[in-house]
């Protein structure tokens, strides 16, 4: 955090009223169009190899086909520009890899000849291009913001953590006391304000002057969301705070859920049989365990899992799982560690109760309690719950009401921003998490 020096203002570029995210999207779009040069270079290499009789015409033809995954990668990266800076490298890696794998899968399914070497060449060049673009963007400097109201920096530290705030490409400056001249703030890229501050005439005039000078204004909640990947929960003053879903992507996502579960059926059905047998032989009681959970639009449904705890009469009282819970069996601990206890929920996905990716479904009793205590809790039911989600990857398991409120802020971030780019990032982080065991109880 810095105290701003406003003695010698240097006029910043006020050519656009767009937000920092919109400006990054514009820059990313231009970089992606320029990246067509990687396809041109690959095609020239293909022609040279053909002249040297080191490659067949299929090599050059495959390079042309690679324009499809390149365009898909560019679109997903563009959609993911607004994600937290700490996730951008992971996003780049997964959104460039998946389209080229899909291209090879398409060739295999339709039994068409192609060159794996050509796919590899274009993939490596395009990935390098996008990574260089990301490094260049970071090297151009940080976004300089100035805090108009007192206490903003402390709020951001409290919400995001000092380390994450300092590591982000945003520089926060503190406005010196009694500064009322808007011209002195033109050196900054934007002004952060606290919407809860009661405005006086001097503050209102300063804000009006900043708007006339095309200075971008940010609420402290928007900056915190950009840095942390969490949606700041509303207060009692935010009566009009609301969110909505994404109907177009909901349809596509539902189709992808069904397709992926059906394609993977030869893998997960035999695995379910083996896990069920292990659970049944290792302890008394049924292999499967069911529980009522709350799904999309607040509708309850029966969720299925492999039993990982000792079989005993349920007292009807909802409770969190504890670290080293004594009720967990040895086999249960193993299947929880590798998330194998969640396999029966693939049936819930096929039935439309759940999605592969989304906020984890909560028990009915918890929902009834949290909906009355935590603001905006019910907004997490705008989308289908998932086997894995943004909150699980960022926070892990929540075992208290305070932890649930933090988890909700991640869930609402997902509801506000869910897209193919974010879902691919969650998928990548899920694979990494399963291998590390983070968040398992």
C-alpha positions as a Markdown table, in Angstrom:
| # | Residue | x | y | z |
|---|---|---|---|---|
| 1 | Unk | 0.0 | 0.0 | 0.0 |
| 2 | Unk | 1.3 | 3.4 | -0.9 |
| 3 | Unk | 0.4 | 7.0 | 0.0 |
| 4 | Unk | -0.3 | 8.7 | -3.3 |
| 5 | Unk | 2.0 | 11.6 | -4.4 |
| 6 | Unk | -0.4 | 13.9 | -6.2 |
| 7 | Unk | 1.9 | 16.9 | -6.5 |
| 8 | Unk | 2.9 | 16.3 | -10.2 |
| 9 | Unk | 0.0 | 14.6 | -11.9 |
| 10 | Unk | 0.7 | 12.7 | -15.1 |
| 11 | Unk | -2.3 | 12.3 | -17.3 |
| 12 | Unk | -3.2 | 8.6 | -17.7 |
| 13 | Unk | -5.0 | 7.2 | -20.8 |
| 14 | Unk | -8.6 | 8.2 | -20.4 |
| 15 | Unk | -9.6 | 7.0 | -23.9 |
| 16 | Unk | -12.0 | 4.4 | -22.6 |
| 17 | Unk | -14.5 | 4.0 | -19.8 |
| 18 | Unk | -14.1 | 0.2 | -20.0 |
| 19 | Unk | -13.2 | -1.7 | -16.8 |
| 20 | Unk | -9.8 | -3.3 | -16.4 |
| 21 | Unk | -11.3 | -6.7 | -17.3 |
| 22 | Unk | -12.8 | -5.3 | -20.5 |
| 23 | Unk | -9.5 | -3.7 | -21.5 |
| 24 | Unk | -7.7 | -7.0 | -20.8 |
| 25 | Unk | -10.3 | -8.8 | -23.0 |
| 26 | Unk | -9.7 | -6.3 | -25.8 |
| 27 | Unk | -5.9 | -6.8 | -25.5 |
| 28 | Unk | -6.3 | -10.6 | -25.4 |
| 29 | Unk | -8.6 | -10.5 | -28.5 |
| 30 | Unk | -5.9 | -8.6 | -30.4 |
| 31 | Unk | -3.2 | -11.0 | -29.3 |
| 32 | Unk | -5.3 | -14.0 | -30.3 |
| 33 | Unk | -5.8 | -12.6 | -33.8 |
| 34 | Unk | -2.1 | -11.9 | -34.1 |
| 35 | Unk | -1.5 | -15.5 | -33.0 |
| 36 | Unk | -2.7 | -16.7 | -36.4 |
| 37 | Unk | 1.0 | -16.3 | -37.3 |
| 38 | Unk | 1.7 | -19.5 | -35.4 |
| 39 | Unk | -0.6 | -21.3 | -37.8 |
| 40 | Unk | 1.2 | -19.7 | -40.7 |
| 41 | Unk | 4.6 | -20.6 | -39.4 |
| 42 | Unk | 3.4 | -24.2 | -38.8 |
| 43 | Unk | 2.1 | -24.4 | -42.4 |
| 44 | Unk | 5.4 | -23.1 | -43.8 |
| 45 | Unk | 7.3 | -25.7 | -41.7 |
| 46 | Unk | 5.0 | -28.3 | -43.1 |
| 47 | Unk | 5.7 | -27.2 | -46.7 |
| 48 | Unk | 9.4 | -27.2 | -46.0 |
| 49 | Unk | 9.3 | -30.7 | -44.6 |
| 50 | Unk | 7.3 | -31.9 | -47.6 |
| 51 | Unk | 9.9 | -30.5 | -50.0 |
| 52 | Unk | 12.5 | -32.3 | -48.0 |
| 53 | Unk | 10.4 | -35.5 | -48.2 |
| 54 | Unk | 10.3 | -35.6 | -44.4 |
| 55 | Unk | 6.5 | -35.2 | -44.1 |
| 56 | Unk | 3.4 | -36.3 | -46.1 |
| 57 | Unk | 0.6 | -34.0 | -47.4 |
| 58 | Unk | -1.4 | -35.1 | -44.3 |
| 59 | Unk | 1.0 | -33.0 | -42.2 |
| 60 | Unk | 0.0 | -29.8 | -43.9 |
| 61 | Unk | -3.7 | -30.7 | -44.0 |
| 62 | Unk | -3.6 | -31.4 | -40.3 |
| 63 | Unk | -2.0 | -28.0 | -39.7 |
| 64 | Unk | -5.0 | -26.4 | -41.4 |
| 65 | Unk | -7.4 | -28.4 | -39.3 |
| 66 | Unk | -5.6 | -27.1 | -36.2 |
| 67 | Unk | -7.2 | -23.7 | -36.8 |
| 68 | Unk | -10.3 | -25.1 | -35.1 |
| 69 | Unk | -8.7 | -25.9 | -31.7 |
| 70 | Unk | -6.7 | -22.7 | -31.9 |
| 71 | Unk | -9.9 | -20.7 | -32.2 |
| 72 | Unk | -11.5 | -22.6 | -29.4 |
| 73 | Unk | -8.5 | -22.0 | -27.2 |
| 74 | Unk | -8.5 | -18.3 | -27.9 |
| 75 | Unk | -12.2 | -18.1 | -27.1 |
| 76 | Unk | -11.9 | -19.9 | -23.8 |
| 77 | Unk | -8.9 | -17.8 | -22.8 |
| 78 | Unk | -10.8 | -14.6 | -23.7 |
| 79 | Unk | -13.7 | -15.8 | -21.5 |
| 80 | Unk | -11.4 | -16.5 | -18.6 |
| 81 | Unk | -9.6 | -13.1 | -18.6 |
| 82 | Unk | -11.5 | -11.9 | -15.6 |
| 83 | Unk | -10.4 | -14.8 | -13.4 |
| 84 | Unk | -7.9 | -14.1 | -10.5 |
| 85 | Unk | -4.4 | -13.5 | -11.7 |
| 86 | Unk | -3.1 | -16.5 | -9.7 |
| 87 | Unk | -5.1 | -18.8 | -11.9 |
| 88 | Unk | -4.1 | -17.5 | -15.3 |
| 89 | Unk | -1.2 | -19.8 | -16.0 |
| 90 | Unk | -3.3 | -22.9 | -15.1 |
| 91 | Unk | -6.1 | -21.6 | -17.3 |
| 92 | Unk | -3.8 | -21.1 | -20.2 |
| 93 | Unk | -2.4 | -24.6 | -19.9 |
| 94 | Unk | -5.7 | -26.4 | -19.7 |
| 95 | Unk | -7.6 | -24.3 | -22.3 |
| 96 | Unk | -4.8 | -24.9 | -24.9 |
| 97 | Unk | -4.4 | -28.6 | -24.2 |
| 98 | Unk | -8.1 | -29.7 | -24.3 |
| 99 | Unk | -9.0 | -28.4 | -27.8 |
| 100 | Unk | -6.1 | -30.2 | -29.4 |
| 101 | Unk | -7.0 | -33.4 | -27.6 |
| 102 | Unk | -10.5 | -33.1 | -28.8 |
| 103 | Unk | -9.3 | -32.7 | -32.4 |
| 104 | Unk | -7.3 | -35.9 | -32.1 |
| 105 | Unk | -10.4 | -37.6 | -30.6 |
| 106 | Unk | -12.5 | -36.4 | -33.5 |
| 107 | Unk | -10.0 | -37.8 | -36.0 |
| 108 | Unk | -10.0 | -41.1 | -34.2 |
| 109 | Unk | -13.8 | -41.3 | -33.9 |
| 110 | Unk | -14.3 | -40.6 | -37.6 |
| 111 | Unk | -11.4 | -42.8 | -38.6 |
| 112 | Unk | -9.7 | -40.1 | -40.5 |
| 113 | Unk | -5.9 | -40.1 | -41.1 |
| 114 | Unk | -4.0 | -37.2 | -39.6 |
| 115 | Unk | -0.5 | -36.2 | -38.4 |
| 116 | Unk | 0.1 | -36.3 | -34.6 |
| 117 | Unk | 3.3 | -34.4 | -35.3 |
| 118 | Unk | 1.4 | -31.5 | -36.9 |
| 119 | Unk | -1.0 | -31.4 | -33.9 |
| 120 | Unk | 1.9 | -31.3 | -31.5 |
| 121 | Unk | 3.7 | -28.6 | -33.5 |
| 122 | Unk | 0.8 | -26.2 | -33.6 |
| 123 | Unk | -0.1 | -27.0 | -30.0 |
| 124 | Unk | 3.4 | -26.1 | -28.8 |
| 125 | Unk | 3.6 | -22.9 | -30.8 |
| 126 | Unk | 0.2 | -21.7 | -29.9 |
| 127 | Unk | 0.7 | -22.4 | -26.2 |
| 128 | Unk | 4.0 | -20.6 | -26.3 |
| 129 | Unk | 2.3 | -17.7 | -28.0 |
| 130 | Unk | -0.4 | -17.3 | -25.3 |
| 131 | Unk | 2.1 | -17.7 | -22.5 |
| 132 | Unk | 4.4 | -15.0 | -24.0 |
| 133 | Unk | 1.3 | -12.8 | -24.3 |
| 134 | Unk | 0.5 | -13.3 | -20.6 |
| 135 | Unk | 4.1 | -12.5 | -19.6 |
| 136 | Unk | 4.1 | -9.4 | -21.7 |
| 137 | Unk | 0.9 | -8.2 | -20.2 |
| 138 | Unk | 2.4 | -8.7 | -16.7 |
| 139 | Unk | 5.6 | -6.9 | -17.6 |
| 140 | Unk | 3.8 | -3.8 | -18.7 |
| 141 | Unk | 3.2 | -2.9 | -15.1 |
| 142 | Unk | 0.5 | -3.0 | -12.5 |
| 143 | Unk | -2.8 | -1.4 | -12.5 |
| 144 | Unk | -2.6 | 1.7 | -10.3 |
| 145 | Unk | -5.7 | 2.4 | -8.2 |
| 146 | Unk | -6.3 | 5.0 | -5.6 |
| 147 | Unk | -8.6 | 4.5 | -2.6 |
| 148 | Unk | -10.9 | 7.4 | -2.2 |
| 149 | Unk | -12.3 | 6.5 | 1.2 |
| 150 | Unk | -10.5 | 5.5 | 4.4 |
| 151 | Unk | -10.5 | 1.8 | 5.4 |
| 152 | Unk | -10.6 | 0.4 | 1.9 |
| 153 | Unk | -7.1 | -1.1 | 2.1 |
| 154 | Unk | -7.9 | -2.7 | 5.5 |
| 155 | Unk | -11.1 | -4.2 | 4.0 |
| 156 | Unk | -9.2 | -5.7 | 1.1 |
| 157 | Unk | -6.6 | -7.2 | 3.4 |
| 158 | Unk | -9.3 | -8.7 | 5.6 |
| 159 | Unk | -11.2 | -10.2 | 2.6 |
| 160 | Unk | -8.3 | -11.3 | 0.4 |
| 161 | Unk | -5.3 | -11.6 | 2.7 |
| 162 | Unk | -2.2 | -9.5 | 2.6 |
| 163 | Unk | -0.1 | -12.0 | 0.7 |
| 164 | Unk | -2.6 | -12.4 | -2.1 |
| 165 | Unk | -3.2 | -8.6 | -2.3 |
| 166 | Unk | 0.5 | -7.9 | -2.6 |
| 167 | Unk | 1.1 | -10.6 | -5.2 |
| 168 | Unk | -1.7 | -9.3 | -7.5 |
| 169 | Unk | -0.9 | -7.0 | -10.4 |
| 170 | Unk | -2.8 | -4.1 | -8.7 |
| 171 | Unk | -1.1 | -1.3 | -6.8 |
| 172 | Unk | -3.3 | 0.4 | -4.2 |
| 173 | Unk | -2.6 | 4.0 | -3.3 |
| 174 | Unk | -4.0 | 5.9 | -0.3 |
| 175 | Unk | -5.5 | 9.3 | -1.1 |
| 176 | Unk | -3.9 | 12.1 | 1.0 |
| 177 | Unk | -6.3 | 13.9 | 3.3 |
| 178 | Unk | -8.2 | 16.9 | 2.1 |
| 179 | Unk | -7.6 | 16.1 | -1.6 |
| 180 | Unk | -10.5 | 17.6 | -3.6 |
| 181 | Unk | -8.9 | 18.3 | -7.0 |
| 182 | Unk | -9.8 | 15.6 | -9.6 |
| 183 | Unk | -7.0 | 16.6 | -11.9 |
| 184 | Unk | -4.5 | 15.3 | -9.3 |
| 185 | Unk | -5.9 | 11.8 | -9.6 |
| 186 | Unk | -5.6 | 11.5 | -13.4 |
| 187 | Unk | -2.3 | 9.7 | -13.1 |
| 188 | Unk | -4.1 | 6.6 | -11.8 |
| 189 | Unk | -6.0 | 3.9 | -13.7 |
| 190 | Unk | -9.0 | 4.0 | -11.5 |
| 191 | Unk | -10.5 | 5.0 | -8.1 |
| 192 | Unk | -11.8 | 2.6 | -5.5 |
| 193 | Unk | -14.8 | 3.7 | -3.4 |
| 194 | Unk | -16.7 | 2.3 | -0.5 |
| 195 | Unk | -20.4 | 2.4 | -1.4 |
| 196 | Unk | -21.4 | 2.4 | 2.3 |
| 197 | Unk | -19.7 | 5.7 | 3.0 |
| 198 | Unk | -22.2 | 8.5 | 3.5 |
| 199 | Unk | -21.3 | 11.1 | 0.9 |
| 200 | Unk | -20.9 | 14.8 | 1.5 |
| 201 | Unk | -20.9 | 17.7 | -0.9 |
| 202 | Unk | -17.1 | 17.7 | -1.4 |
| 203 | Unk | -17.1 | 14.0 | -2.0 |
| 204 | Unk | -20.0 | 14.2 | -4.5 |
| 205 | Unk | -18.3 | 17.0 | -6.4 |
| 206 | Unk | -15.1 | 15.0 | -6.6 |
| 207 | Unk | -16.9 | 11.9 | -7.9 |
| 208 | Unk | -18.7 | 14.0 | -10.4 |
| 209 | Unk | -15.5 | 15.5 | -11.7 |
| 210 | Unk | -13.8 | 12.1 | -11.9 |
| 211 | Unk | -16.7 | 10.8 | -14.0 |
| 212 | Unk | -16.5 | 13.8 | -16.4 |
| 213 | Unk | -12.8 | 13.0 | -16.8 |
| 214 | Unk | -13.6 | 9.4 | -17.8 |
| 215 | Unk | -12.0 | 8.0 | -14.6 |
| 216 | Unk | -13.1 | 4.4 | -13.9 |
| 217 | Unk | -14.7 | 3.9 | -10.5 |
| 218 | Unk | -14.6 | 0.6 | -8.7 |
| 219 | Unk | -16.5 | -0.6 | -5.7 |
| 220 | Unk | -14.3 | -2.2 | -3.0 |
| 221 | Unk | -16.3 | -5.4 | -3.5 |
| 222 | Unk | -15.4 | -5.6 | -7.2 |
| 223 | Unk | -11.7 | -5.2 | -6.5 |
| 224 | Unk | -11.8 | -7.9 | -3.8 |
| 225 | Unk | -13.7 | -10.3 | -6.2 |
| 226 | Unk | -11.1 | -9.7 | -8.9 |
| 227 | Unk | -8.2 | -10.5 | -6.5 |
| 228 | Unk | -9.7 | -13.4 | -4.4 |
| 229 | Unk | -12.0 | -15.2 | -6.7 |
| 230 | Unk | -14.8 | -14.8 | -4.1 |
| 231 | Unk | -18.1 | -12.9 | -4.4 |
| 232 | Unk | -18.4 | -10.6 | -1.5 |
| 233 | Unk | -21.6 | -11.3 | 0.4 |
| 234 | Unk | -24.2 | -8.6 | 0.6 |
| 235 | Unk | -25.1 | -6.7 | 3.8 |
| 236 | Unk | -28.5 | -5.6 | 5.1 |
| 237 | Unk | -28.0 | -2.4 | 3.1 |
| 238 | Unk | -27.9 | -4.2 | -0.3 |
| 239 | Unk | -31.6 | -4.7 | -0.8 |
| 240 | Unk | -31.3 | -4.8 | -4.6 |
| 241 | Unk | -28.4 | -7.2 | -4.6 |
| 242 | Unk | -29.2 | -10.0 | -7.0 |
| 243 | Unk | -27.7 | -12.6 | -9.4 |
| 244 | Unk | -28.9 | -14.6 | -12.3 |
| 245 | Unk | -28.0 | -17.8 | -14.2 |
| 246 | Unk | -26.7 | -18.4 | -17.7 |
| 247 | Unk | -29.5 | -20.3 | -19.6 |
| 248 | Unk | -27.5 | -20.7 | -22.9 |
| 249 | Unk | -24.5 | -22.3 | -21.1 |
| 250 | Unk | -26.8 | -24.3 | -18.9 |
| 251 | Unk | -28.2 | -26.2 | -21.9 |
| 252 | Unk | -24.7 | -26.8 | -23.3 |
| 253 | Unk | -23.4 | -27.9 | -19.9 |
| 254 | Unk | -26.2 | -30.3 | -19.4 |
| 255 | Unk | -25.5 | -31.9 | -22.8 |
| 256 | Unk | -21.8 | -32.2 | -22.0 |
| 257 | Unk | -22.6 | -33.7 | -18.6 |
| 258 | Unk | -24.7 | -36.5 | -20.1 |
| 259 | Unk | -22.2 | -37.1 | -23.0 |
| 260 | Unk | -19.1 | -37.3 | -20.7 |
| 261 | Unk | -20.8 | -39.6 | -18.1 |
| 262 | Unk | -22.0 | -42.0 | -20.9 |
| 263 | Unk | -18.6 | -42.1 | -22.6 |
| 264 | Unk | -17.0 | -42.9 | -19.3 |
| 265 | Unk | -19.5 | -45.6 | -18.4 |
| 266 | Unk | -17.1 | -48.5 | -19.3 |
| 267 | Unk | -14.7 | -47.1 | -16.7 |
| 268 | Unk | -16.9 | -46.0 | -13.8 |
| 269 | Unk | -19.4 | -48.9 | -13.7 |
| 270 | Unk | -16.8 | -51.6 | -13.1 |
| 271 | Unk | -15.0 | -49.3 | -10.6 |
| 272 | Unk | -18.3 | -48.9 | -8.8 |
| 273 | Unk | -18.7 | -52.7 | -8.6 |
| 274 | Unk | -15.2 | -53.1 | -7.1 |
| 275 | Unk | -15.7 | -50.2 | -4.6 |
| 276 | Unk | -19.1 | -51.5 | -3.5 |
| 277 | Unk | -17.7 | -55.0 | -3.0 |
| 278 | Unk | -14.9 | -53.6 | -0.9 |
| 279 | Unk | -17.2 | -51.6 | 1.3 |
| 280 | Unk | -19.6 | -54.5 | 1.7 |
| 281 | Unk | -16.9 | -57.0 | 2.7 |
| 282 | Unk | -15.0 | -54.6 | 5.0 |
| 283 | Unk | -17.8 | -53.7 | 7.5 |
| 284 | Unk | -21.4 | -54.5 | 8.3 |
| 285 | Unk | -24.1 | -52.6 | 6.5 |
| 286 | Unk | -25.1 | -51.7 | 2.9 |
| 287 | Unk | -22.6 | -50.5 | 0.3 |
| 288 | Unk | -24.6 | -47.5 | -0.6 |
| 289 | Unk | -25.6 | -44.5 | 1.5 |
| 290 | Unk | -28.2 | -41.9 | 0.6 |
| 291 | Unk | -29.1 | -38.5 | 2.0 |
| 292 | Unk | -31.5 | -35.8 | 1.0 |
| 293 | Unk | -29.7 | -32.7 | -0.4 |
| 294 | Unk | -30.9 | -29.5 | -1.9 |
| 295 | Unk | -30.4 | -29.0 | -5.7 |
| 296 | Unk | -31.2 | -26.4 | -8.3 |
| 297 | Unk | -34.0 | -24.0 | -7.6 |
| 298 | Unk | -34.1 | -25.3 | -4.0 |
| 299 | Unk | -35.6 | -28.7 | -5.0 |
| 300 | Unk | -34.6 | -31.6 | -2.7 |
| 301 | Unk | -33.2 | -34.8 | -4.2 |
| 302 | Unk | -31.7 | -38.0 | -2.9 |
| 303 | Unk | -27.9 | -38.1 | -3.2 |
| 304 | Unk | -26.1 | -41.4 | -3.4 |
| 305 | Unk | -22.6 | -42.2 | -2.0 |
| 306 | Unk | -20.6 | -45.3 | -1.1 |
| 307 | Unk | -20.8 | -45.8 | 2.6 |
| 308 | Unk | -17.6 | -44.7 | 4.2 |
| 309 | Unk | -18.6 | -44.8 | 7.9 |
| 310 | Unk | -19.8 | -47.5 | 10.3 |
| 311 | Unk | -23.4 | -48.5 | 9.7 |
| 312 | Unk | -25.5 | -47.2 | 12.6 |
| 313 | Unk | -29.0 | -45.8 | 13.2 |
| 314 | Unk | -29.2 | -42.2 | 12.1 |
| 315 | Unk | -30.5 | -39.8 | 14.7 |
| 316 | Unk | -31.7 | -37.3 | 12.1 |
| 317 | Unk | -29.4 | -34.5 | 13.3 |
| 318 | Unk | -27.2 | -33.1 | 10.5 |
| 319 | Unk | -23.6 | -32.7 | 11.4 |
| 320 | Unk | -20.3 | -31.9 | 9.7 |
| 321 | Unk | -17.6 | -34.5 | 9.2 |
| 322 | Unk | -14.7 | -34.0 | 11.6 |
| 323 | Unk | -11.0 | -34.4 | 11.0 |
| 324 | Unk | -10.0 | -38.1 | 11.8 |
| 325 | Unk | -13.7 | -38.8 | 12.4 |
| 326 | Unk | -13.9 | -42.1 | 14.4 |
| 327 | Unk | -16.9 | -43.2 | 12.4 |
| 328 | Unk | -14.9 | -43.6 | 9.2 |
| 329 | Unk | -13.9 | -47.1 | 8.3 |
| 330 | Unk | -10.4 | -48.0 | 6.9 |
| 331 | Unk | -11.9 | -48.7 | 3.5 |
| 332 | Unk | -14.0 | -45.5 | 3.9 |
| 333 | Unk | -10.9 | -43.5 | 4.6 |
| 334 | Unk | -9.2 | -44.8 | 1.4 |
| 335 | Unk | -12.2 | -44.1 | -0.9 |
| 336 | Unk | -12.7 | -40.7 | 0.6 |
| 337 | Unk | -9.0 | -39.9 | 0.0 |
| 338 | Unk | -9.4 | -40.7 | -3.7 |
| 339 | Unk | -13.0 | -39.4 | -3.9 |
| 340 | Unk | -14.3 | -42.9 | -4.9 |
| 341 | Unk | -17.2 | -42.5 | -2.5 |
| 342 | Unk | -18.6 | -39.9 | -4.9 |
| 343 | Unk | -18.9 | -42.3 | -7.9 |
| 344 | Unk | -22.6 | -43.2 | -7.4 |
| 345 | Unk | -23.4 | -39.5 | -7.9 |
| 346 | Unk | -22.8 | -40.0 | -11.6 |
| 347 | Unk | -26.3 | -41.5 | -11.5 |
| 348 | Unk | -27.5 | -38.2 | -10.0 |
| 349 | Unk | -25.8 | -36.4 | -12.9 |
| 350 | Unk | -27.6 | -38.6 | -15.5 |
| 351 | Unk | -30.9 | -38.0 | -13.6 |
| 352 | Unk | -30.5 | -34.3 | -13.8 |
| 353 | Unk | -30.1 | -33.7 | -10.1 |
| 354 | Unk | -26.5 | -32.7 | -10.4 |
| 355 | Unk | -23.8 | -31.5 | -12.8 |
| 356 | Unk | -20.2 | -32.7 | -13.0 |
| 357 | Unk | -19.1 | -29.2 | -11.8 |
| 358 | Unk | -21.0 | -26.8 | -9.5 |
| 359 | Unk | -21.4 | -25.9 | -5.8 |
| 360 | Unk | -21.5 | -29.0 | -3.6 |
| 361 | Unk | -25.1 | -29.9 | -2.5 |
| 362 | Unk | -25.8 | -29.3 | 1.1 |
| 363 | Unk | -28.0 | -31.2 | 3.5 |
| 364 | Unk | -31.6 | -30.0 | 3.8 |
| 365 | Unk | -31.2 | -29.1 | 7.5 |
| 366 | Unk | -28.1 | -27.1 | 6.9 |
| 367 | Unk | -29.8 | -25.2 | 4.0 |
| 368 | Unk | -32.8 | -24.3 | 6.2 |
| 369 | Unk | -30.4 | -23.0 | 8.9 |
| 370 | Unk | -28.0 | -21.1 | 6.7 |
| 371 | Unk | -30.6 | -19.5 | 4.5 |
| 372 | Unk | -31.9 | -17.6 | 7.5 |
| 373 | Unk | -28.4 | -16.7 | 8.9 |
| 374 | Unk | -26.2 | -16.0 | 5.8 |
| 375 | Unk | -27.2 | -13.3 | 3.3 |
| 376 | Unk | -27.7 | -14.5 | -0.3 |
| 377 | Unk | -27.3 | -18.2 | 0.7 |
| 378 | Unk | -30.1 | -19.3 | -1.6 |
| 379 | Unk | -28.4 | -17.8 | -4.7 |
| 380 | Unk | -26.1 | -20.9 | -4.8 |
| 381 | Unk | -29.2 | -22.9 | -5.9 |
| 382 | Unk | -29.4 | -21.0 | -9.2 |
| 383 | Unk | -27.2 | -23.7 | -10.8 |
| 384 | Unk | -27.1 | -27.5 | -10.5 |
| 385 | Unk | -24.9 | -28.7 | -7.7 |
| 386 | Unk | -21.8 | -30.6 | -8.8 |
| 387 | Unk | -19.4 | -33.4 | -7.9 |
| 388 | Unk | -16.7 | -30.8 | -7.7 |
| 389 | Unk | -16.7 | -27.0 | -7.5 |
| 390 | Unk | -14.8 | -23.8 | -7.3 |
| 391 | Unk | -15.2 | -23.6 | -3.5 |
| 392 | Unk | -13.8 | -27.1 | -3.0 |
| 393 | Unk | -10.7 | -26.3 | -5.1 |
| 394 | Unk | -10.1 | -22.9 | -3.4 |
| 395 | Unk | -11.1 | -23.6 | 0.3 |
| 396 | Unk | -11.5 | -27.3 | 0.8 |
| 397 | Unk | -14.0 | -28.8 | 3.3 |
| 398 | Unk | -16.0 | -26.3 | 5.5 |
| 399 | Unk | -16.8 | -27.6 | 9.0 |
| 400 | Unk | -18.5 | -24.6 | 10.6 |
| 401 | Unk | -20.9 | -21.8 | 9.9 |
| 402 | Unk | -18.1 | -19.4 | 9.5 |
| 403 | Unk | -16.4 | -21.7 | 7.0 |
| 404 | Unk | -19.7 | -22.1 | 5.2 |
| 405 | Unk | -20.0 | -18.4 | 4.7 |
| 406 | Unk | -16.5 | -18.3 | 3.1 |
| 407 | Unk | -17.4 | -21.3 | 1.0 |
| 408 | Unk | -20.6 | -19.5 | -0.1 |
| 409 | Unk | -18.5 | -16.5 | -1.3 |
| 410 | Unk | -16.7 | -18.9 | -3.6 |
| 411 | Unk | -19.9 | -20.6 | -4.7 |
| 412 | Unk | -21.5 | -17.3 | -5.6 |
| 413 | Unk | -18.4 | -16.3 | -7.6 |
| 414 | Unk | -18.9 | -19.5 | -9.6 |
| 415 | Unk | -22.6 | -18.7 | -10.1 |
| 416 | Unk | -21.7 | -15.2 | -11.3 |
| 417 | Unk | -19.0 | -16.3 | -13.7 |
| 418 | Unk | -19.5 | -19.9 | -14.6 |
| 419 | Unk | -18.4 | -20.7 | -18.2 |
| 420 | Unk | -16.5 | -23.4 | -20.1 |
| 421 | Unk | -13.2 | -21.6 | -19.2 |
| 422 | Unk | -13.9 | -21.7 | -15.5 |
| 423 | Unk | -15.2 | -25.3 | -15.6 |
| 424 | Unk | -12.1 | -26.4 | -17.4 |
| 425 | Unk | -10.0 | -24.7 | -14.8 |
| 426 | Unk | -12.0 | -26.4 | -12.0 |
| 427 | Unk | -11.5 | -29.8 | -13.8 |
| 428 | Unk | -7.8 | -29.3 | -13.9 |
| 429 | Unk | -7.6 | -28.3 | -10.3 |
| 430 | Unk | -9.8 | -31.2 | -9.3 |
| 431 | Unk | -7.4 | -33.7 | -10.8 |
| 432 | Unk | -4.5 | -32.0 | -9.0 |
| 433 | Unk | -6.5 | -32.0 | -5.8 |
| 434 | Unk | -7.4 | -35.6 | -5.9 |
| 435 | Unk | -3.7 | -36.5 | -6.3 |
| 436 | Unk | -2.9 | -34.3 | -3.3 |
| 437 | Unk | -5.9 | -35.2 | -1.1 |
| 438 | Unk | -6.6 | -31.6 | -0.3 |
| 439 | Unk | -10.0 | -31.1 | 1.4 |
| 440 | Unk | -10.8 | -34.8 | 2.0 |
| 441 | Unk | -12.6 | -35.7 | 5.2 |
